[in-house]
Amino acid sequence: MEKELIQRIESQNISSVSSIYFGGGTPSLLNAGEIARLLDYLSSRFTLDGREITLEANPDDLSQSKLLELKSAGINRLSIGIQSFFEEDLRWMNRSHNAQQAEECLNNASALGFKKLNADLIFGYPLLSDEKWQSNMEKMLHYPINHLSTYSMTVESGTALHHAIQHKKERPMEEGQAEKQYRMIMQFLESKGWDHYEISNFCLPGNPSQHNSAYWSGEHYLGIGPSAHGFNGQQRYWNVANNAKYLKSMEEGILPEEIEALSPMDQHNEMLLTRLRTAKGLDLAQFEARFGKSALNMVIKSIQTPEMTGYFELNPDTLRLNKEGFLLADYLISELFETE
């Protein structure tokens, strides 16, 4: 990974780094020395003072000693996969941690000086009654977090859960339940003064994820390691997922990547997809400057059709989804896409 990092920085003539994100898989399986090695190289090339440096982690990986090591290595923000505070729900999800570990890691991280803490919660699965969901929401805000990511349970083809649902050993997900519980979290956090700044993400005012916000605003990023993705505005690349193939390729000095050149249509659709996920929405002048007046007029015409009415807010400078629109975001945004 260090070799890949050096090669990509030099080949793309990277001059600055605005944020760093150790994402999953489970990057907390790395020891602090391995994380420090990558950060030491970056700090030798770029100014990292004040930069957001995030590590995704599972609660069972965050012992007090591990937290101290991570802080010493340079991690200043944690994104912790809590998912639920109910023991039976964690077991049903096949999570590796228990409810006690979920609570302890939040307390320990705060006590050891991590000021930026995100936690993940999952909703919309059969075991989660509205009462349990309300309890999870309220309990989460007892801890000193300043960012919360919430996701509806999805069933991926080929997983054990998918197999169990197919064979009627588990109940399927219900869209109505997921919609109701999403409304609950929106209303609850709004009442507590939190900002709903992206479809799945909430924060105390002034605490959005700088790194993820860069994705949604179209900034360029490097992806390092097996399965990692990168983007330079015109092209997207992704590394081979197989660890052995990744290692062999890097030992030979060959970047283990596939590259996709983004057509003007791809760039048009991607801009709509990323910007409309956020509360800020789409900057109309920026969109017009990049794709032309006719493309902007087509988008505005599309949102004024009967089936799209009531889900968007059109202002002189921006277009954005309203709260009802967030509930149907994937469908609504895809309806605005250019097609061949």
N, C-alpha and C positions, 0 to 999 in steps of 0.2 A: 504493500500500500504506500509506503514511503517512496519507493522507486516510481510508482505511478504518479504520485503527487508531484514529484520533482519534474517528471517528464511532461505532465500536462501544464504545469505552471510555466515552464520554459517554452514549450511549443506554442502556447497561446499568449505568451508575453503578459501574464497577469501582473498587475502593478499594485493591487490592493485587495484586502479581504475585509468584508463588512460583518460577516458572522460565520460561525462554524457550528455544524450540527452532526453529532454522532448518532445516526438513526438506525432503525432496526430492519430486520432481525433483532438481536439482543446485544447491543454493543457493550452493555455492562458486564458481559462475559470477559471482555478485555481487562487485563489488570491495569492498575494506574500507571505503571511504568510504560506500558505500551501506548497508552493514551498520551502520556507526557512526551514520549518520543516524537509523535506526530506533531504535537503542539510546539515542541521545542524547535522543530524544523521550521514551522510556519512563523514562529516569533523571530527566527533568525533572518527571515526574508521580509516580513511585514510588521507593521505596528498592530499589536493586538490589544493594547490598553483600551478598556471600555467596550470592547467587542463582546457581543453575546456569544457564549460558548456553551452549547446545550448537549446534554447526554440523555438519551432515552434509557430507562431502566425499569426492571421489575422490582417490586418491593423486597423479594427474598434475596436480591443481590445487594441491597443497600444496608449492610451492617454499619455500625458506628465507625469501625475501623476503615471500611471501604469508603464511606462518605468523606472521612478525613483525607484519605489518599486522593480521592477524586478532586477535592477542593485544592489540595496542594499541587496537583497536576495542572490545574488551570480551569477546570469546569466551574462555571458560575451560574448555570441554570440547569435544573433537572426537569425532565418530563417523565412522570411516573405512571405506570400502567396499573392504577388502582382497580378500575372496572366496577367493583362493588365492595360494600362492606359486609355483605352477607355470606357466611361460610358455605351454605348450600349452593348459592349461585356461583361462587368461585369454583367449587368442585364440578358443577355442571358444565362450566366453561373450560374445564381442564386446565385451569390456571395453576402455576407452580407455587403461588404464595397463598397464605391464609389471611383471614380477616385481621388477626392480631398483627401480622407483619405489615398489612396495609396501613394500619394506624401508627405503628411504631416508626415506620420509615418517614412519614410526614413530620412527626414530632422531632425525630432525630435530625432530619435535614434542616429544619428551622433552627433548632438549638445550636447546630454547628455552623450557622452563619450563611446558609443559602438563602438569599433574598428573593430569588426568582424561582418560583415553583409552579409547574403545571401538573395537573392530574387528569387522567382519562377516566370517563365513566361510560358504560354501555347501557343502552335502554332497548326496549322493544323485543324482549325475548319472553317465552312462556312463563318462566318462574317469577318474573318481575311484575308484581301487582303495582297498581298506582300508589298504594300505601308504602310499599317498599321503595319505590322510586322517590317518593317524597322524602322518606327517611334518608336515603343516600344523598340527595341534594342538600338537605339540611345539615347532615353530619359533615359533608365535605367542607362546608363553609365554617365549621368549627376550627379548621386547621388554617395555618397562615399561608394559604396559596394565593397567588394573584392572577392565575390563568387556569381555565378549565376547558378541556376538549371533550365533547360528547358525541357518541356515534351510535347509530342504530345497528343492532345485530344483523349481520348479513350471513347468508349461507353459501359458502363457496363449493362449487362442484368438486367432487372427489374427496371431500373431507368426511370424517367420521360422523359429524352432525348431519351432513347431507345424506349419507347412507342411512342413518337412523330415521330421518324424516321420511325417506322414500319407502322404508319398510315399516312405517307407522309405529316405530318405537319411541319417537319424539313428536311432539306437536309442531306443526309448521309455524313460521313467523306470521304475525298478523299485521297488515299495514295499518289498520285502524288503531291498534295498540301503540305502534311506533309513532303515529301522527299525534295521538293524544299526549304521549309522554314527551315528545319534542315540544309541543305547545306548553306543557307544564314547566320544562326547564327554561324556556324563553321567558315566560311570565315570572317565574320565581327569581331568576337572576336580574331581570329588569327591575323588579321590586326592591332588590338589594343594591341597586346602583351600578351594576356591572354593564359593560358594553358588549353588545353582540356584534362583533366586528367582521365575522366570517361565518358561513353557514354552520360549521361545526365548532366554532371557537368563540369563547367569551373571556373577558379580562376585566380586572379593575381598571378604571381610567388611567391611561398612560402606560399600560403594560401589555401591549400586543406582542406576539412573537415576532421579533425583527426578522428572523430567518424565514419563517413561513410566509410572512408578509411580502418578502422579496419574490417568492414564487408567484404569488397572486398578482404582483405588479409587473411581472414580466422581466425581472432582472436576470442576468446570466448567473449560472452556478456550475461548479465542478462537482462531479460525483466520483468518489474514490472507493474502490473495493468491489468484490463480487456483487453482481446485481445492481450496482449503483447506476444512476441516470445523471446525465448532464445536459446543459442547454446553453447555446451561445446566441440565441435570437434568430438564427437562420437554420441551425441544425440541432437535432437531438441525438444523443448517443446513449447506449446502455451497455454495460459490461456483462460478460458471460456470468451466469449464475453458479456454475459448477466451480467449487473451490479448487479442485485439482487442475482443471483447465486454466483457471485464472492464474494460479501459481506458475504453471508451465509456460504460459504466454509471457508473463512478466519476467521470468528467468531468461527468456530469449530476447527481452527488450521490445516486445511487441504489445501494444495496447490491445487488450482482449475485448474489443468493442464492435458493436454494430452501429452504423450511422444512418440516420434518416434525415434527408434534406426536406425542410418544410416548404411546401408550395405556398404561394400567396393565399390560396384558399385555406390551407392549414393554419397559417398565421392569423388570418381573419377569425377563424373559428376559435382558435386557442385564446385570442385576446378576449373574445366574448366570454368564453368558459371561465377564465381565471378572474377577470375583473368583476363579472356579475355574481361571483361567489361572495364578494365582500360588501360590507355596508357602504363603502365609498362608491362602489359601482363603476360604471364605464365613463371615462372622460371623453365627452363627445368630440371636442376639438382634436384631441390626440388620435382618436379613431378616424376622424375625417382626414387628418393630415396624412395618415398612413395608408388608408384604403380608398379615399375619395368620397365626394359628396353623394354619389349615387348609392354607394354601399351603406352610408349612414342613413339615407332616406329609406332604403329598403328595410333596415332594422326598425326604424320608427314606424313605418307602415305596418310591419309585421306585429308590433305590440298593440296596435290599434284594432286588430281583428277581434270579433266577439269572443272567441275562445281564449284570447290572451288578455282581455280587458280585466282590470282589477288586481293584477299581480305585479305591476311595474309602477315606479314613480319616475316621470320624465320631467326634468328641470332644465333650465337654460343651458347648464354646463354638464349635467350628468344624467345617466340612465341607471336605475338600480331596481332590484327586486324589493318589494315590501315583505312584511312578515309572512303573509299568505304565499307570496311567491317563493320564499325560502323553502316552504314545504314541498314545492313541485319543481325545484330548481333544475334538476337534470333534464326533465321534459321541456320546460319552458326555454331554457337556453339552447337546447338542441333544435328547437323549432326556429331559432334565429340563424342557424348555420347556413352557410353557402353549401350547395351540393353540385355535383357535376351534372 
